[in-house]
């Protein structure tokens, strides 16, 4: 899965993100959806990571997560 896949299937993707990163707050998501760099910054801030660690964690999440199939 990649960032575009995640955004195209945000509801399912957000659920998976919350499992991987439990400090995410739903109220912040409308401001972060679609902006990977901003999301990485938020992830770093909420999970006590450096920006580089957050980028790596998100990349690992996207690589390890199965492709979320779009509904027809």
FENHUWO-V672317 format. One record per residue. N is the residue number from 1. RES is the residue in one small letter. PHI is phi in whole degrees, 0 to 359 (none if undefined). PSI is psi in whole degrees, 0 to 359 (NA if undefined). D_CENTER is the distance of its C-alpha to the mean C-alpha in whole Angstrom. Layout:
((N,RES,PHI,PSI,D_CENTER) (N,RES,PHI,PSI,D_CENTER))
This chain:
((1,x,none,151,11) (2,x,233,180,10) (3,x,300,322,8) (4,x,296,316,11) (5,x,301,316,11) (6,x,301,314,7) (7,x,290,327,9) (8,x,288,339,12) (9,x,232,53,11) (10,x,300,318,9) (11,x,301,309,11) (12,x,291,320,11) (13,x,295,319,7) (14,x,296,321,7) (15,x,300,315,9) (16,x,294,320,8) (17,x,300,318,5) (18,x,295,328,8) (19,x,292,320,10) (20,x,280,327,9) (21,x,229,85,8) (22,x,292,348,11) (23,x,271,5,12) (24,x,292,142,9) (25,x,247,128,12) (26,x,302,326,12) (27,x,295,337,14) (28,x,274,342,12) (29,x,297,322,9) (30,x,300,332,12) (31,x,276,347,13) (32,x,250,333,9) (33,x,304,131,8) (34,x,90,347,10) (35,x,241,93,10) (36,x,299,317,8) (37,x,296,318,11) (38,x,294,320,10) (39,x,298,317,7) (40,x,299,320,8) (41,x,297,317,11) (42,x,295,317,10) (43,x,300,316,8) (44,x,299,314,11) (45,x,294,322,14) (46,x,273,348,12) (47,x,236,21,13) (48,x,52,51,16) (49,x,237,159,14) (50,x,284,167,16) (51,x,298,320,14) (52,x,296,318,15) (53,x,297,320,13) (54,x,295,319,10) (55,x,299,315,10) (56,x,294,320,12) (57,x,294,318,9) (58,x,294,317,6) (59,x,300,316,9) (60,x,297,318,11) (61,x,300,312,8) (62,x,295,322,8) (63,x,290,324,12) (64,x,275,342,12) (65,x,277,138,11) (66,x,293,152,14) (67,x,299,126,14) (68,x,277,118,13) (69,x,287,134,17) (70,x,281,144,17) (71,x,282,148,20) (72,x,286,NA,23))
